[in-house]
Amino acid sequence: MQEKTMVADTLTQVNATLSNFGQMISQTANQQLRQCLIQMRNAGEASQYELYEIAKNHGYYEPAPEATSEEIKQIRSIFEVNHKML
């Protein structure tokens, strides 16, 4: 298996795991367990970023272009409206 494929597969798995941590955290009432899951998620996010950097530096991944300030304003307004609805 090529390194590019291994990095991509690992990133996919880490991203799925991070998503699962988010779901578990939001559904956990026990504060000790919640904090443990948050710590595990944070460590996973650090690992995910390291893998992302490896992929980017080796040319395995081309990040999307940076958002313009106008695009950021549009997205922020959408989230602010949705947050108020909660």
SEDREN-355203 format. One record per atom (N, C-alpha, C): x, y, z; residue in one letter. Coordinates in steps of 0.001 Angstrom, whole numbers, always signed. Layout:
<sepas>
<sepa u="X" v="Y" w="Z" residuo="a"/>
...
</sepas>
This chain:
<sepas>
<sepa u="+848" v="-1179" w="+0" residuo="m"/>
<sepa u="+0" v="+0" w="+0" residuo="m"/>
<sepa u="+891" v="+1239" w="+0" residuo="m"/>
<sepa u="+511" v="+2217" w="-773" residuo="q"/>
<sepa u="+1295" v="+3449" w="-869" residuo="q"/>
<sepa u="+1065" v="+4341" w="+345" residuo="q"/>
<sepa u="+2086" v="+5126" w="+654" residuo="e"/>
<sepa u="+2009" v="+6026" w="+1802" residuo="e"/>
<sepa u="+827" v="+6987" w="+1680" residuo="e"/>
<sepa u="+595" v="+7500" w="+483" residuo="k"/>
<sepa u="-512" v="+8439" w="+262" residuo="k"/>
<sepa u="-1835" v="+7802" w="+645" residuo="k"/>
<sepa u="-2033" v="+6557" w="+267" residuo="t"/>
<sepa u="-3271" v="+5839" w="+589" residuo="t"/>
<sepa u="-3386" v="+5609" w="+2090" residuo="t"/>
<sepa u="-2279" v="+5248" w="+2717" residuo="m"/>
<sepa u="-2304" v="+5011" w="+4165" residuo="m"/>
<sepa u="-2641" v="+6280" w="+4927" residuo="m"/>
<sepa u="-2059" v="+7394" w="+4521" residuo="v"/>
<sepa u="-2342" v="+8666" w="+5196" residuo="v"/>
<sepa u="-3805" v="+9053" w="+4995" residuo="v"/>
<sepa u="-4305" v="+8908" w="+3781" residuo="a"/>
<sepa u="-5706" v="+9255" w="+3500" residuo="a"/>
<sepa u="-6660" v="+8368" w="+4290" residuo="a"/>
<sepa u="-6384" v="+7067" w="+4338" residuo="d"/>
<sepa u="-7237" v="+6150" w="+5096" residuo="d"/>
<sepa u="-7209" v="+6466" w="+6579" residuo="d"/>
<sepa u="-6030" v="+6781" w="+7090" residuo="t"/>
<sepa u="-5907" v="+7108" w="+8512" residuo="t"/>
<sepa u="-6649" v="+8395" w="+8836" residuo="t"/>
<sepa u="-6526" v="+9399" w="+7976" residuo="l"/>
<sepa u="-7253" v="+10661" w="+8191" residuo="l"/>
<sepa u="-8762" v="+10424" w="+8187" residuo="l"/>
<sepa u="-9227" v="+9593" w="+7279" residuo="t"/>
<sepa u="-10653" v="+9287" w="+7214" residuo="t"/>
<sepa u="-11123" v="+8639" w="+8513" residuo="t"/>
<sepa u="-10336" v="+7689" w="+9016" residuo="q"/>
<sepa u="-10703" v="+7003" w="+10260" residuo="q"/>
<sepa u="-10657" v="+7951" w="+11452" residuo="q"/>
<sepa u="-9638" v="+8782" w="+11523" residuo="v"/>
<sepa u="-9529" v="+9730" w="+12636" residuo="v"/>
<sepa u="-10696" v="+10710" w="+12604" residuo="v"/>
<sepa u="-11057" v="+11186" w="+11430" residuo="n"/>
<sepa u="-12184" v="+12115" w="+11318" residuo="n"/>
<sepa u="-13483" v="+11467" w="+11776" residuo="n"/>
<sepa u="-13698" v="+10209" w="+11420" residuo="a"/>
<sepa u="-14905" v="+9491" w="+11862" residuo="a"/>
<sepa u="-14898" v="+9324" w="+13376" residuo="a"/>
<sepa u="-13737" v="+9009" w="+13930" residuo="t"/>
<sepa u="-13629" v="+8846" w="+15378" residuo="t"/>
<sepa u="-13914" v="+10154" w="+16095" residuo="t"/>
<sepa u="-13397" v="+11262" w="+15566" residuo="l"/>
<sepa u="-13659" v="+12569" w="+16178" residuo="l"/>
<sepa u="-15143" v="+12900" w="+16157" residuo="l"/>
<sepa u="-15796" v="+12551" w="+15078" residuo="s"/>
<sepa u="-17238" v="+12769" w="+14982" residuo="s"/>
<sepa u="-17975" v="+11952" w="+16050" residuo="s"/>
<sepa u="-17541" v="+10713" w="+16224" residuo="n"/>
<sepa u="-18157" v="+9856" w="+17242" residuo="n"/>
<sepa u="-17937" v="+10410" w="+18648" residuo="n"/>
<sepa u="-16736" v="+10936" w="+18908" residuo="f"/>
<sepa u="-16480" v="+11545" w="+20213" residuo="f"/>
<sepa u="-17448" v="+12700" w="+20459" residuo="f"/>
<sepa u="-17681" v="+13520" w="+19461" residuo="g"/>
<sepa u="-18618" v="+14632" w="+19608" residuo="g"/>
<sepa u="-20005" v="+14161" w="+19987" residuo="g"/>
<sepa u="-20447" v="+13094" w="+19362" residuo="q"/>
<sepa u="-21763" v="+12545" w="+19682" residuo="q"/>
<sepa u="-21795" v="+11983" w="+21100" residuo="q"/>
<sepa u="-20740" v="+11261" w="+21467" residuo="m"/>
<sepa u="-20697" v="+10680" w="+22818" residuo="m"/>
<sepa u="-20661" v="+11762" w="+23881" residuo="m"/>
<sepa u="-19858" v="+12795" w="+23660" residuo="i"/>
<sepa u="-19737" v="+13873" w="+24645" residuo="i"/>
<sepa u="-21083" v="+14545" w="+24876" residuo="i"/>
<sepa u="-21792" v="+14821" w="+23790" residuo="s"/>
<sepa u="-23073" v="+15526" w="+23938" residuo="s"/>
<sepa u="-24146" v="+14667" w="+24603" residuo="s"/>
<sepa u="-23939" v="+13358" w="+24659" residuo="q"/>
<sepa u="-24944" v="+12469" w="+25248" residuo="q"/>
<sepa u="-24519" v="+11901" w="+26597" residuo="q"/>
<sepa u="-23426" v="+12404" w="+27160" residuo="t"/>
<sepa u="-22902" v="+11866" w="+28414" residuo="t"/>
<sepa u="-23226" v="+12795" w="+29576" residuo="t"/>
<sepa u="-23892" v="+12248" w="+30585" residuo="a"/>
<sepa u="-24249" v="+13034" w="+31755" residuo="a"/>
<sepa u="-23177" v="+12976" w="+32837" residuo="a"/>
<sepa u="-22448" v="+11880" w="+32924" residuo="n"/>
<sepa u="-21412" v="+11716" w="+33930" residuo="n"/>
<sepa u="-20251" v="+12654" w="+33614" residuo="n"/>
<sepa u="-19978" v="+13598" w="+34519" residuo="q"/>
<sepa u="-18977" v="+14630" w="+34249" residuo="q"/>
<sepa u="-17559" v="+14069" w="+34131" residuo="q"/>
<sepa u="-17226" v="+13036" w="+34904" residuo="q"/>
<sepa u="-15892" v="+12449" w="+34800" residuo="q"/>
<sepa u="-15702" v="+11791" w="+33434" residuo="q"/>
<sepa u="-16708" v="+11050" w="+33005" residuo="l"/>
<sepa u="-16634" v="+10409" w="+31698" residuo="l"/>
<sepa u="-16607" v="+11467" w="+30598" residuo="l"/>
<sepa u="-17411" v="+12492" w="+30773" residuo="r"/>
<sepa u="-17455" v="+13577" w="+29782" residuo="r"/>
<sepa u="-16084" v="+14226" w="+29620" residuo="r"/>
<sepa u="-15419" v="+14531" w="+30748" residuo="q"/>
<sepa u="-14090" v="+15144" w="+30688" residuo="q"/>
<sepa u="-13067" v="+14210" w="+30054" residuo="q"/>
<sepa u="-13170" v="+12920" w="+30353" residuo="c"/>
<sepa u="-12272" v="+11938" w="+29744" residuo="c"/>
<sepa u="-12462" v="+11907" w="+28230" residuo="c"/>
<sepa u="-13700" v="+11900" w="+27779" residuo="l"/>
<sepa u="-13987" v="+11896" w="+26344" residuo="l"/>
<sepa u="-13503" v="+13174" w="+25665" residuo="l"/>
<sepa u="-13657" v="+14297" w="+26355" residuo="i"/>
<sepa u="-13180" v="+15567" w="+25814" residuo="i"/>
<sepa u="-11661" v="+15538" w="+25661" residuo="i"/>
<sepa u="-10958" v="+15005" w="+26653" residuo="q"/>
<sepa u="-9505" v="+14898" w="+26562" residuo="q"/>
<sepa u="-9090" v="+13980" w="+25414" residuo="q"/>
<sepa u="-9801" v="+12877" w="+25255" residuo="m"/>
<sepa u="-9502" v="+11944" w="+24170" residuo="m"/>
<sepa u="-9767" v="+12598" w="+22812" residuo="m"/>
<sepa u="-10864" v="+13359" w="+22726" residuo="r"/>
<sepa u="-11173" v="+14062" w="+21482" residuo="r"/>
<sepa u="-10101" v="+15097" w="+21163" residuo="r"/>
<sepa u="-9669" v="+15838" w="+22183" residuo="n"/>
<sepa u="-8636" v="+16851" w="+21976" residuo="n"/>
<sepa u="-7338" v="+16216" w="+21483" residuo="n"/>
<sepa u="-6964" v="+15086" w="+22057" residuo="a"/>
<sepa u="-5754" v="+14383" w="+21611" residuo="a"/>
<sepa u="-5932" v="+13906" w="+20172" residuo="a"/>
<sepa u="-7123" v="+13418" w="+19851" residuo="g"/>
<sepa u="-7412" v="+12982" w="+18487" residuo="g"/>
<sepa u="-7335" v="+14131" w="+17499" residuo="g"/>
<sepa u="-7815" v="+15298" w="+17902" residuo="e"/>
<sepa u="-7753" v="+16470" w="+17028" residuo="e"/>
<sepa u="-6306" v="+16885" w="+16776" residuo="e"/>
<sepa u="-5459" v="+16773" w="+17800" residuo="a"/>
<sepa u="-4041" v="+17093" w="+17622" residuo="a"/>
<sepa u="-3409" v="+16115" w="+16637" residuo="a"/>
<sepa u="-3728" v="+14838" w="+16776" residuo="s"/>
<sepa u="-3205" v="+13826" w="+15852" residuo="s"/>
<sepa u="-3714" v="+14061" w="+14436" residuo="s"/>
<sepa u="-4974" v="+14417" w="+14330" residuo="q"/>
<sepa u="-5558" v="+14666" w="+13014" residuo="q"/>
<sepa u="-4828" v="+15813" w="+12329" residuo="q"/>
<sepa u="-4511" v="+16849" w="+13088" residuo="y"/>
<sepa u="-3826" v="+18001" w="+12498" residuo="y"/>
<sepa u="-2415" v="+17621" w="+12060" residuo="y"/>
<sepa u="-1737" v="+16796" w="+12854" residuo="e"/>
<sepa u="-400" v="+16332" w="+12470" residuo="e"/>
<sepa u="-470" v="+15534" w="+11162" residuo="e"/>
<sepa u="-1454" v="+14651" w="+11045" residuo="l"/>
<sepa u="-1620" v="+13878" w="+9810" residuo="l"/>
<sepa u="-1945" v="+14794" w="+8631" residuo="l"/>
<sepa u="-2776" v="+15785" w="+8870" residuo="y"/>
<sepa u="-3112" v="+16760" w="+7831" residuo="y"/>
<sepa u="-1847" v="+17455" w="+7340" residuo="y"/>
<sepa u="-997" v="+17877" w="+8277" residuo="e"/>
<sepa u="+243" v="+18556" w="+7911" residuo="e"/>
<sepa u="+1146" v="+17634" w="+7089" residuo="e"/>
<sepa u="+1243" v="+16380" w="+7476" residuo="i"/>
<sepa u="+2041" v="+15411" w="+6715" residuo="i"/>
<sepa u="+1492" v="+15293" w="+5300" residuo="i"/>
<sepa u="+184" v="+15123" w="+5198" residuo="a"/>
<sepa u="-449" v="+14972" w="+3880" residuo="a"/>
<sepa u="-229" v="+16213" w="+3026" residuo="a"/>
<sepa u="-386" v="+17373" w="+3614" residuo="k"/>
<sepa u="-209" v="+18626" w="+2872" residuo="k"/>
<sepa u="+1246" v="+18802" w="+2436" residuo="k"/>
<sepa u="+2187" v="+18541" w="+3343" residuo="n"/>
<sepa u="+3599" v="+18730" w="+3041" residuo="n"/>
<sepa u="+4128" v="+17752" w="+1998" residuo="n"/>
<sepa u="+3513" v="+16575" w="+1911" residuo="h"/>
<sepa u="+3936" v="+15587" w="+916" residuo="h"/>
<sepa u="+3155" v="+15722" w="-396" residuo="h"/>
<sepa u="+2256" v="+16681" w="-445" residuo="g"/>
<sepa u="+1480" v="+16890" w="-1666" residuo="g"/>
<sepa u="+339" v="+15903" w="-1836" residuo="g"/>
<sepa u="-40" v="+15214" w="-737" residuo="y"/>
<sepa u="-1140" v="+14248" w="-795" residuo="y"/>
<sepa u="-2499" v="+14929" w="-664" residuo="y"/>
<sepa u="-2476" v="+16143" w="-196" residuo="y"/>
<sepa u="-3731" v="+16857" w="+76" residuo="y"/>
<sepa u="-3563" v="+18307" w="-325" residuo="y"/>
<sepa u="-4521" v="+18813" w="-1054" residuo="e"/>
<sepa u="-4534" v="+20215" w="-1459" residuo="e"/>
<sepa u="-5678" v="+20898" w="-713" residuo="e"/>
<sepa u="-5361" v="+21726" w="+286" residuo="p"/>
<sepa u="-6431" v="+22370" w="+1046" residuo="p"/>
<sepa u="-7249" v="+23319" w="+175" residuo="p"/>
<sepa u="-8471" v="+23529" w="+576" residuo="a"/>
<sepa u="-9338" v="+24479" w="-118" residuo="a"/>
<sepa u="-8744" v="+25880" w="+31" residuo="a"/>
<sepa u="-9024" v="+26750" w="-923" residuo="p"/>
<sepa u="-8523" v="+28121" w="-786" residuo="p"/>
<sepa u="-9129" v="+28794" w="+451" residuo="p"/>
<sepa u="-8387" v="+29733" w="+998" residuo="e"/>
<sepa u="-8872" v="+30429" w="+2193" residuo="e"/>
<sepa u="-10130" v="+31223" w="+1870" residuo="e"/>
<sepa u="-11021" v="+31260" w="+2848" residuo="a"/>
<sepa u="-12269" v="+31998" w="+2678" residuo="a"/>
<sepa u="-11999" v="+33496" w="+2702" residuo="a"/>
<sepa u="-12769" v="+34218" w="+1919" residuo="t"/>
<sepa u="-12672" v="+35675" w="+1932" residuo="t"/>
<sepa u="-13382" v="+36202" w="+3173" residuo="t"/>
<sepa u="-13128" v="+37440" w="+3516" residuo="s"/>
<sepa u="-13793" v="+38024" w="+4685" residuo="s"/>
<sepa u="-15309" v="+38076" w="+4477" residuo="s"/>
<sepa u="-15740" v="+38264" w="+3236" residuo="e"/>
<sepa u="-17177" v="+38280" w="+2937" residuo="e"/>
<sepa u="-17792" v="+36892" w="+3159" residuo="e"/>
<sepa u="-17103" v="+35860" w="+2728" residuo="e"/>
<sepa u="-17602" v="+34492" w="+2945" residuo="e"/>
<sepa u="-17678" v="+34165" w="+4427" residuo="e"/>
<sepa u="-16693" v="+34616" w="+5182" residuo="i"/>
<sepa u="-16692" v="+34389" w="+6629" residuo="i"/>
<sepa u="-17877" v="+35095" w="+7267" residuo="i"/>
<sepa u="-18159" v="+36322" w="+6852" residuo="k"/>
<sepa u="-19313" v="+37065" w="+7384" residuo="k"/>
<sepa u="-20615" v="+36335" w="+7091" residuo="k"/>
<sepa u="-20751" v="+35804" w="+5868" residuo="q"/>
<sepa u="-21970" v="+35085" w="+5488" residuo="q"/>
<sepa u="-22176" v="+33850" w="+6356" residuo="q"/>
<sepa u="-21126" v="+33074" w="+6531" residuo="i"/>
<sepa u="-21228" v="+31853" w="+7340" residuo="i"/>
<sepa u="-21512" v="+32200" w="+8793" residuo="i"/>
<sepa u="-20836" v="+33221" w="+9305" residuo="r"/>
<sepa u="-21052" v="+33636" w="+10691" residuo="r"/>
<sepa u="-22512" v="+34049" w="+10901" residuo="r"/>
<sepa u="-23084" v="+34768" w="+9958" residuo="s"/>
<sepa u="-24472" v="+35207" w="+10114" residuo="s"/>
<sepa u="-25427" v="+34018" w="+10091" residuo="s"/>
<sepa u="-25128" v="+33015" w="+9279" residuo="i"/>
<sepa u="-25965" v="+31806" w="+9254" residuo="i"/>
<sepa u="-25930" v="+31106" w="+10601" residuo="i"/>
<sepa u="-24736" v="+30956" w="+11168" residuo="f"/>
<sepa u="-24621" v="+30289" w="+12453" residuo="f"/>
<sepa u="-25252" v="+31106" w="+13580" residuo="f"/>
<sepa u="-25130" v="+32413" w="+13508" residuo="e"/>
<sepa u="-25739" v="+33259" w="+14534" residuo="e"/>
<sepa u="-27249" v="+33142" w="+14499" residuo="e"/>
<sepa u="-27836" v="+33109" w="+13320" residuo="v"/>
<sepa u="-29291" v="+32950" w="+13184" residuo="v"/>
<sepa u="-29717" v="+31591" w="+13715" residuo="v"/>
<sepa u="-28993" v="+30536" w="+13328" residuo="n"/>
<sepa u="-29328" v="+29194" w="+13798" residuo="n"/>
<sepa u="-29154" v="+29061" w="+15296" residuo="n"/>
<sepa u="-28142" v="+29708" w="+15858" residuo="h"/>
<sepa u="-27910" v="+29649" w="+17303" residuo="h"/>
<sepa u="-29050" v="+30319" w="+18060" residuo="h"/>
<sepa u="-29551" v="+31424" w="+17533" residuo="k"/>
<sepa u="-30664" v="+32119" w="+18186" residuo="k"/>
<sepa u="-31929" v="+31284" w="+18183" residuo="k"/>
<sepa u="-32074" v="+30409" w="+17152" residuo="m"/>
<sepa u="-33257" v="+29578" w="+17056" residuo="m"/>
<sepa u="-33252" v="+28457" w="+18079" residuo="m"/>
<sepa u="-32075" v="+28123" w="+18596" residuo="l"/>
<sepa u="-31981" v="+27068" w="+19617" residuo="l"/>
<sepa u="-32454" v="+27623" w="+20913" residuo="l"/>
</sepas>
